[in-house]
Amino acid sequence: PEHRVLLMNAAAEKALRVEAGSWHNRPLSEVTLLPDVLRFQTADPPTSGELKLPDGRTLLASTMDVPGVGRLTLMHDITALKALDKMKSEFITTFTHDLAAPLAAIKGHIELMQIDGPLTDQQEEDLSAIRMAVDQMRTLVKDLLELNRLESLKNFFRCDIVLQDMLKKTCQTFQPMAAAKHIELALEANSRNLVTQGNPTLISRAIDNLVENAIKYTRPEGKVTLSLTRRKKEALVAVRDTGVGISAEDLPLVFDKFFRAHAPEENEVPGSGLGLSIVKTIVERHGGQVWVESEKGVGSVFTIALPLQTNGADS
């Protein structure tokens, strides 16, 4: 097909540097020589993505087929947003780098003071509180850097992942942490052949974050269950706990950066408020989804849905 242009608004004319009205009923290849524009308009099936223009601008383009009309391409200029995103990444990198050095120095001096001694009980208590605060700040710095890296990552190594094997390793890793709190950590994963494709380190990090959170927010004698099931073409990894739960008004916010659903007086669990944002970013970069169901005082269920490999079949 010639892909003749039937309609082009003024914004598209300006973006593509096309003279007003010169495009009417002409083949797209005569209207513009930009290869990305031609690729988006002729892609099968319709696609979406970033479109780079020779003058340095970036457009977010998406195409769709309109029955009885033809192919429609929508474009939004995101050049300014891309510049802001780059500035944000550079700021976070500089900020975390500048903060890491003094935090390491503070922790080093605390350890020297504890070694040199002798210290009174009150001094020991004060230094321990300072060290805990420093450790929490270092966690925040580490999580900020990781989240920034994940958001800017364009490509990463992928391979087949047998999810049952990964969940077994996760349970083994967190059994000591659960046992220390007298929490039962159970695994329900009998689907041997559920295979997804992704980065094993990243997927494992997402699942680990959910299990660690569940143990932290579950009281002694409670239970955390890690399960694996299949739903059509997806593998569902669920982490269920009998913890403090999340209120209905907080549920839509739990994956937001720096949001913490539990006030310190309710549950004194340290954290950066970035763990669930990291989970969401990792899962979405793998074409999946993550959501939570919870009831205050009863517990929560966090579920990750990941696309299955075509040859992955439930046993």
Phi, psi and omega in degrees: 000154182275345181054059179289142182277118180263330182208136175213119182281174185298324180295320178293320177301317181292317182296321184264005179058045180254135180294136184306127176077352184286349185271348195305118175061023177258151176301142182303325181294339176272335183281319180217143179259006181291118185297325181294323179296315179297321181295316180295318185289333184255000183298142177226114004282173178307145186227181176211158180160188182272142181240115182270130178259153182302333182276006177097351179285157178235129176247142172265114186247143174218141182241154176207152177268130179251111183306132178081355181240301181146211183261129180251131176240125177254136181228136177235132179283113181247020182303313181295321179295321178296320179295318178296320180296321178295318178299319180298314180298317180295321179296314181297318179298314180294315182299311182292324178295315181291333181276331185296318184297309179296328178295319177297321180295317179299314180297320179298318180292324177299315181295322178296318180297322180288328179287315184294314178041195350284152181241148174285165179301320180294320178295319177300317181295318180295316180294323178296320178295318178296318180296320178298318179295319178296317179299322179292321177294322178293324176297317178300315179300314181298315181292322177299314179297317181294316180296318178298319179295317181295319183291332182261356182289124180269316181224150175209159182299136177230148174204172177290136180237120173277106190295326179300317179296319180295319181292326176299317179295321178299315179297318178298320181296320188261000178302315179299320180296318179293316181298323180297334178258007183058044178249136177277125177250113186244151178239127175237091184213087181259000182272089187296322191261025176275109186239129173243164177248130180180190178269116185302321181296317182289314180298317178298321179297318180297314180293317179302317180302316182292318180293316179299316177301316182300317179293317181300320186263010176255133182285159177308145182075008177274191184217139174237127182240126177255121185231157179225123178222174179244140173227100182054246184260023181233150169260132180251118175255117184242140175241110182252135178227164176252040186277203187287341180076172182231137181291156182301323182287337180272340185307315182293349187254354192296335181266003178285149179297136175069002179280134176232121187285338187251125176291150182306323182290340178277318185202107186279072180251117179290153178175165182270344186078013181245351185303314181286331174295321177296316178303310182299316181296315180299312183297315181292327176294343177258014178074021182248189179223156174222140179211170182224143171237135185204155174224128182303128178082355182248316180144182184223156172230114175260130183236132174251127175251123181236139179295138179275150169295148183298334180266003178276117181233143180292136180276000000 
